[in-house]
């Protein structure tokens, strides 16, 4: 049994916190924060942080048990992170001049298109995060260290 580094688990927590802050408060950096910032900070951000804490727990448990995490675990997690970055750019906020996003400001038709993409990207982000959680839990039980078909028959 090999000792695995716990560093990826800790990095997952840090990245999860940063992405949650980006989605909730990233618009402040661009001057388009408004009334919806509080809503995002109380709904999307905590859920994302909790998911990342559980994913990190699975990755840490995998490392502690000497197993390795699958590439699929990190691949789905990275896909979730990419969607989170996009969501922070596209999620609208209600300012004194109306709805705005970081990417488009308040200009139409780009604003409508950005808002149209924000919801599906947010859903896809959470789907990938849940998939990464399921895979990380499986990795902690040694699923990743099972022999492949090629290893069985070679």
SULQUI-V426188 format. One record per residue. N is the residue number from 0. RES is the residue in three letters. SS is DSSP state (A for helix, B for strand, O for the rest). PSI is psi in radians with two decimals (NA if undefined). NEAR is the number of other C-alpha atoms within 10 Angstrom. Layout:
# SULQUI-V426188
n: {N,N}
res: {RES,RES}
ss: {SS,SS}
psi: {PSI,PSI}
near: {NEAR,NEAR}
This chain:
# SULQUI-V426188
n: {0,1,2,3,4,5,6,7,8,9,10,11,12,13,14,15,16,17,18,19,20,21,22,23,24,25,26,27,28,29,30,31,32,33,34,35,36,37,38,39,40,41,42,43,44,45,46,47,48,49,50,51,52,53,54,55,56,57,58,59,60,61,62,63,64,65,66,67,68,69,70,71,72,73,74,75,76,77,78,79,80,81,82,83,84,85,86,87,88,89,90,91,92,93,94,95,96,97,98,99,100,101,102,103,104,105,106,107,108,109,110,111,112,113,114,115,116,117,118,119,120,121,122,123,124,125,126,127,128,129,130,131,132,133,134,135,136,137,138,139,140,141,142,143,144,145,146,147,148,149,150,151,152,153}
res: {UNK,UNK,UNK,UNK,UNK,UNK,UNK,UNK,UNK,UNK,UNK,UNK,UNK,UNK,UNK,UNK,UNK,UNK,UNK,UNK,UNK,UNK,UNK,UNK,UNK,UNK,UNK,UNK,UNK,UNK,UNK,UNK,UNK,UNK,UNK,UNK,UNK,UNK,UNK,UNK,UNK,UNK,UNK,UNK,UNK,UNK,UNK,UNK,UNK,UNK,UNK,UNK,UNK,UNK,UNK,UNK,UNK,UNK,UNK,UNK,UNK,UNK,UNK,UNK,UNK,UNK,UNK,UNK,UNK,UNK,UNK,UNK,UNK,UNK,UNK,UNK,UNK,UNK,UNK,UNK,UNK,UNK,UNK,UNK,UNK,UNK,UNK,UNK,UNK,UNK,UNK,UNK,UNK,UNK,UNK,UNK,UNK,UNK,UNK,UNK,UNK,UNK,UNK,UNK,UNK,UNK,UNK,UNK,UNK,UNK,UNK,UNK,UNK,UNK,UNK,UNK,UNK,UNK,UNK,UNK,UNK,UNK,UNK,UNK,UNK,UNK,UNK,UNK,UNK,UNK,UNK,UNK,UNK,UNK,UNK,UNK,UNK,UNK,UNK,UNK,UNK,UNK,UNK,UNK,UNK,UNK,UNK,UNK,UNK,UNK,UNK,UNK,UNK,UNK}
ss: {O,O,O,O,O,O,A,A,A,A,A,A,A,A,A,A,A,A,A,A,A,A,A,A,A,A,A,A,A,A,O,O,O,O,O,A,A,A,A,A,A,A,O,A,A,A,A,A,A,A,A,A,A,A,A,A,A,A,A,A,A,A,A,A,O,O,O,O,O,O,A,A,A,A,A,A,A,A,A,A,A,A,A,A,A,A,A,A,A,A,O,O,B,B,B,O,O,B,B,B,B,O,O,O,B,O,O,O,O,A,A,A,A,A,A,A,A,A,A,A,A,A,A,A,A,A,A,A,A,A,A,A,A,A,A,A,A,A,A,A,O,O,A,A,A,O,O,O,A,A,A,A,A,O}
psi: {2.23,2.47,2.26,2.68,2.37,-0.07,-0.78,-0.65,-0.75,-0.64,-0.60,-0.71,-0.79,-0.83,-0.69,-0.74,-0.78,-0.76,-0.66,-0.73,-0.69,-0.81,-0.72,-0.77,0.07,-0.52,-0.37,-0.66,-0.41,0.12,0.39,0.44,2.56,-2.61,-0.50,-0.18,-0.75,-0.71,-0.79,-0.65,-0.45,-0.17,-1.22,-0.83,-0.86,-0.66,-0.74,-0.72,-0.79,-0.76,-0.76,-0.58,-0.73,-0.66,-0.80,-0.69,-0.74,-0.73,-0.72,-0.71,-0.68,-0.81,-0.74,-0.60,-0.04,0.16,2.95,2.60,2.51,2.67,-0.56,-0.59,-0.86,-0.54,-0.79,-0.60,-0.77,-0.65,-0.71,-0.71,-0.73,-0.74,-0.63,-0.72,-0.80,-0.71,-0.73,-0.55,-0.55,-0.27,2.28,2.74,2.61,1.82,-3.13,-0.39,0.07,-2.93,2.43,2.69,2.87,-0.76,-0.66,-0.24,-2.40,0.22,2.31,2.68,-0.03,-0.62,-0.82,-0.68,-0.77,-0.78,-0.65,-0.56,-0.43,-0.82,-0.89,-0.66,-0.68,-0.73,-0.79,-0.67,-0.83,-0.62,-0.80,-0.65,-0.73,-0.70,-0.73,-0.65,-0.80,-0.78,-0.71,-0.68,-0.69,-0.69,-0.66,-0.40,0.12,0.22,-0.59,-0.40,0.11,2.51,2.55,2.97,-0.67,-0.71,-0.58,-0.66,0.22,NA}
near: {6,10,12,17,15,16,12,16,21,16,13,21,20,16,14,24,18,15,22,24,19,20,24,24,21,21,23,13,10,12,13,23,23,19,11,17,21,12,12,18,17,12,11,16,21,17,14,21,21,14,18,26,20,20,27,26,21,24,33,23,20,27,22,16,17,17,23,21,25,16,11,14,23,18,13,20,26,16,16,24,19,14,21,25,18,19,26,23,19,27,28,30,23,15,17,11,9,12,20,27,28,23,18,18,19,19,12,11,9,14,21,17,12,23,19,14,15,22,15,13,20,21,15,16,25,21,16,20,23,20,18,28,25,15,25,30,22,18,24,23,15,16,17,20,14,11,10,9,8,7,8,8,7,5}
